Amino acid sequence: MLRRGAMPASFTQASETLSGAVAACDASAMSSPAPLSAAKYSARINFVCELAERLHAYGTTSQRLEGAITSVAEKLGLECEPWANPTGVILSFSDPERPPGESDVTRVIRLAPGENDLYRLRETDRIAEEVLAGRMNLADAHSAMDALDVPPGPRARLMQVLGYGMCAMAVAGLLRLPWIEIMVAGVNGLLIGALVQAADLQPRLREGIDVVAAFLATAITVLVASLIAPVNQNTVIIASLIVLLPGMALTNAISELSSQHLISGAARFAGAVTTVLKLGIGTVMALYLADLGGLEPDVRAWRPQPAWVEWGAVALAACAFAILFRGHRRDYPVVMLAAASGYLISRHVGLALGSPAGIFLAALVITVAGNAYARWMQQPGAVIRVPGIIMLVPGSASLRGLLTLVQQQDVGAGNIALLAALNILLALVAGLLIGNLLLPSRRNL
């Protein structure tokens, strides 16, 4: 017989079990991210704006950036009309659940031209995917993206300087230059890398860094040719400046123009041409001062290296670009394989069918591989696409054409060299376009 106020043991246990289940559900609800539909309208807009800023800063081209932003905004329940260019982004938002005009918001974001940063691009893409999958709320996403803004430490800066030197030596090795010229290019590359890192800390140097770097590399090359040994003067200068040459920018510009992003493509093309002109100005200034100083550099055309040097240079170049594009260490094998594959395909096919055919096929294969990587590995295709085409771009040919035009004062010779750069560019863009047709990417990055 039960006493008044007493409860059966089974009922008490059931109540405790039910209370525990409710508490567990409450804890689970508190720990799980809120659904995107419950997020504030302004919070969703802020997330899309920050995502656009970061994709732009990490080197995403305009058409891919606009495609990615449109896709993310749609999944966040926003109507967004993005407009991207090399120096900024304009984003117009509206809420599809409210009458037209009541929720319109426009953000104008002024940005510096982006630089390829494969690690941060990959992490930003991962964060966006986590948000869209409901595994991360917007506040945590902002915190995760803010964590990417840690400034590079001394070790990272030193690696970038070494990357410049390695890249210059690798290009000189690919051209089979004599050992002394490979070493001169390497020293020039290290000095240019140190100058670039100094410009990051001193913004006043940024505007003139191309002129200063070209002047420095040319002056050292002329001194070596005048006082130590004869060199392939223009080739050593180009190998030294290879990282600063805007070959990728020229390729992206034509790609944007072909996809009807006319303003962005034209602006990017103008910026690339300006960079070539600044490098040419620095080079010509050094040559002119050397002539005034009575220096007479001994110039020769000599490529004595055996084939194994070229193979070693391919490996060194692949490693250098993995460093310069700031890939994560676990991505180094993929980045290096892509860079080496692009060069080797263009090299061997070019020997058999001609240089334009080699560049076209290499660009096509790299584009298909990048899209397949993005589709099946759920990672940005830029991890393969960017390093894969970097050794195909016509940056060195464009500077060589300008130097030929200025040094020889021969419009015909300069036009021939510039036409060669144009042929490379057209073959490269054709390969990119056909590759995207053969295997379209399900991801914009």
N, C-alpha and C positions, 0 to 999 in steps of 0.2 A: 504494500500500500504506500502510495507516494505521499510525502509530506507537502504541506502548502508551500509553494515557492520553489519546490525542487523540480529539476528537469531530468528526463530520461538520459542515460549515458549516450545512447545512440543519437538522440537529438542534439546533444551537446557537441558530439564529434562531427555531426553533419554541419552544424552552424560554424564550427571552427574551420572545416574544410571549405565551406562556401565563402567565408570571410577571407581565407587565404587565397582562394581563386580570384576574388574581386580585387584584393590587394595586388596580386600578380598581374592582373589585367591592367590596373591603374599604372603600375610600374612600367609595364610594357608600352602602354600608350605614352607615358612621359618620355621613355627612352627612344621611341621610334620617331623619325622625322615627320613633321606635319605634311599632309598632302599638298601638292603644288597648288591645287585649286583653292586651298585655304590661306595661302600666302597673300599678303597685301599686294595690291596693284603696284604701289611704288616699289616694294621690295623686289617684285619680279622684274620691273624695269631696271632697277639698279643692278641686278644680277646680269641681265643681258648686256647692259652698258659696260660693265667691268669685263665680261667675257669678250666683247668686241675689242676693247682696249688691249687686252692681253694677246689675242690672236693677231692683232695688227702689230704689236710690239715684237712678236716672235716670228715675224717674216711671212705671214700668210698673205697670199695674193688677194686682190680685191674680189674676184669672182668667187673664190673659195670662201673667203670671209663672209661675203653676203649670203652665200648659200647656207653656211653653218649657222649664222645668226637667225636667218629666216626659219630654219628647221627648229632651232631651240625655242624661239619665241612662240611658234605654233604649239609646241608641246607644253609651254607654260601658260597657254590660254591667252596669248597676246597676238594682236595684229601688228606687224612690224614691217616698215619699209626702210631697209638700210641703204646707205649710199657711202661707199668706201673709196678713198683715194690714197696715194702714198703718204700724205701728210695729215690725214684726219678721217673722221667717220661722222656721218649724220644719221641719226636713228629717229624715225617717226613712229610713235606707238599709239594704239587705241585699244579699247576694251570691246571685244565683239559682242558682249552681253549688254552693252549700254548703247543708247542712240548715238548716231554719228555726230561728232563734234563735241560731245559732253566730256569725253575722256582723252582727247587728243593731247599728246605730250611729244615734244621734239627735243632731242639732245644733240648738241653740236660739240664734238670732242676734237680738239686740236692735238695732234700727235706728231712726234718725230718719225722719220722713216724707220721701219722695223729692221731688225737683224735676225738671222736664223738662229734659233735656240731650240734644238730638238728636244732636250730634256724638259724644259718648261712648257713647250707646246704639248708634249705627250702628257704631262701632269695636268695641264689645263683641260685637255680633252677628257682625261679620266675623271676629273672633278665634275665636268658637265654631264658625263654619262651617269655618274653616281646620283646627281640631282634628278635627272630625268627618270631614272629607275626607281626613285623614291627611297634610296638608301642614305641620302644625305639631305638635310634641310638647307635653306638658303643661307642662314647665318653661319653654319659650319662650312659651307662652300666658300663664303667670303673669307673666313679665317684660313682655310686651306690655301686659297689663292694668295692671300697676304703673306703666307709663310714662304712663298716662292720668291719674295722680294729681298731676300737676304743678300747683301752686297758681296761680290766675290772677295775672297780672302787672298793673302799673298801667294798661297800655293796655286790657286786658280788663275791668278794673273800671270804667274810664272809659266804655267802650262800654256796659256795663250801666247806668250812671247815665244816659247819653244815651238809652238804650232806654226807661227809665222816663219821662223827659221827653217823648220823641217819642210814646209811647203815650198819655199823658194829653192832649197837644195833639191827637192824631188823634181820640180819642173826642170831645173837645169840638168838633172840626170836623165829625165825623159827625152830631152833634146840632145843627149850624149855629148855634152860639153866637156872640155878638159877638166881635170880635177881642180886646178886652181880657180877656174871659173865657177865650179860648183861651190867651192869654199867662199868665194867672194859673194855669190848670191845668198849663201847661208848667213854670212855676217850681215849683209844688207837686210835680210829678212828679220834677223834678231833685233837690229836697231829700229826697224820700222815697227815691229811688234811692241818694243818698249815705248816708242813714240805714241802708238795708239793707246796703250794703257795710261800713259801720262795725260793724253787728251781726255780720257774718261774722268780723270781726277781734276783736270783744269779745262773747263768748258770753252775757254777762250781759244784754245788750240784747235778745236774741232773744225771750224770753218776752213782753216788753212792747212789741215793736216795732209791732204793729198799733195799740195804743192811742196810742202816741206819734205815729205817722204820721198817724192820723186827727185827733188833736188839733192837730198842726202845720198840716195842710191846711185844717182848718176855721177855725183862728185867722187864717190869712193871708186866706182868702176873706172872713171877716167884716170884717176891717180894711179890705180893699179896698171892700167894699160900704158901709161906714160912712164912710169918709174920702175915697174917690176917685170911684167911680161905682156905680150900681145894677147888680146881677148876678143871674143865676139861681142862687141860693145853693146849694140842694141838688144841682142838676145839676153845678155846678162841683166841688163836693166829691166827688161820685161819679166824675166824670171824673178827678180827681186820684188817687183811690184805686183805680182800675180794676184795676191789676196785682195789688193785694193781695186783691181780692175772690175768694172761693173758688168761682167758677162752675164751673171745671173739676172741682174736688173734689166738688161737688154732683152733677155729671153722672156722674162715675165711681162715686160712691156708689150712685146709682140703677141704674146699669149692673151693678154687682156684685150688688146685691140681686136684680135681675131674672135673673141667672145663678146664683142660689141660693148665692152667697157671702155668707151673711147676716151673719156676725159682722164680716167685713171691711167690707161695705157700711154696716152700722150704725155702726161705729167711724168710718169716713170721713165719714159724714153728720154725726155728732156733732161731729167736728173742724171741718167746714165751718160748721156753725151757730155753734160757739164763736168762730170767726174773725169772722163777721158781727157777733156780739154785742160782741166787743172793738173792732171798728171803730166800732160804734154808740156804745159807751161813750166812746171818745175824742172823737167828734163832739159828743155831748151835753155832755161836760165843757167843751169849748171854747165852745159856745153859752151854757152856764150862766154861765161866767166873763165872757163878753162882756156878758151881761145885767146881772151884778153891777157891771161897770165902766161901765155907762151907755151902752154902744154901741148904736146903733139902725141896723142894716144896712138899706139900701134894696134890697128884693127885687122883682124883676120877672120876667115870663115873656116873653122876646123872642128870636126865632130869625130874624135878618135875613139870613143868609148865602145867596148864590146856589148853584145846583146844583154849579158847578165846585169850590167849596170842599169839598163832600162827596167828589167824585172824588179830589181831592188828599189828603184825609184818609184815604181807603181805601189809597192807595199808601203814605202815611206809616205807617199802622197795620201794613200788611203788612211793611214794612221793620223796624219796631220789634219785632214778634213774632219775626222771624227772628233778631234780636239777642238778645232776652230768652230765647228757647228754645235759645240757644247752638248754632245750626246751623252747619255748616261752610260756608265761603264758596261752595264749589261747589254746595251745596244751597240757597243763598239763592233762586235763581229758582223752584225747586219749592215751597219753603216760602211764599214771597210769593204765588205763584199760588194755592196752596191757601187761604191766609188771605183773599185778595181774592175768590176764587170763592165761598167759603162765605157771605161777607157779601152779595155781589151777588145770589146766588140767593135767599137769604132775603128780601132787600130788595124785589126786583122781583116775585117770586112772592107775597110778603106783601101788596104793594099790590093785586094782582089777586084773590087768593083768601083773604086774611087772614093775620095774622102766624103763627099756629100752622102753617098749611099751608106757608108759606115756610120756617120753621125745620125742619119735618119733611123737606121735599124737599131742602133744603141738606144736612142731616145724612145723608140717604140717599145722595146723590150723592158726598159726601166719603168716606163709608165704603166705597162701591164703588170709588172711585178709589184709596183707600189700600190696599185688599185687592188690587186689580189691580197696583198699584205693587210691593207685596210679592211677589206671585206671579211677575211677569214680569221685574222688575228685580232680584230677589233682595236687596232692601233692606228695612229695617223700615218697615212701613206707617205707623208713627207719624210719619214725616217729612211725610206729607200729612195724616193724620188729626188730629193734635194742633193744628197751626195752622189747619186747616180749620174746626174746630168752636169754636175759642176765642172768636170774635166772635159766637157764637150762644148762649153759656152765660148762665144767668140771674143772674149775680153782682150786677150793678148793680140789677136789679129787686128782689132780696132786700134789699139795703141800703136802697133807696128805701122799701120797705114798712116796714122797721123805723123809719126816720126819720119817716115819716108817722104811724106809730102813736105814737111818743114825742112828736113836736112838737104834733100836734093832739089828743093824748089821746082819740083816737076809734078804738075797736076796729074799727068797721065800715070806716072808711077804710083802716086798716092791713091788715085782712083782704082787702080788695079788691086792694091792691097785692101782698100775698103770694100771693094766688090767681093773679095774673098771672104771677108768677115760677114757680109750680107748673105752669101751663099751658105755659110755655116749656120747662120741664124735661121734662115728659111728651112733648111733641112731639119734642124733641131725642133722647131715649132711644128713642122709637118709630122714628125715622129710623135710628139706629144699629143697632137690632135687625133691622129689615127689610133694611137694606143688607147685613148679614152673612149673611142668608138668601139674598139674590139672588146674591151672589158671595162664597162662603166663602173665607177666606184659608187658604193652605197653611202659613202661618207665623204663630206666635203673637204676634210683635212687630209 
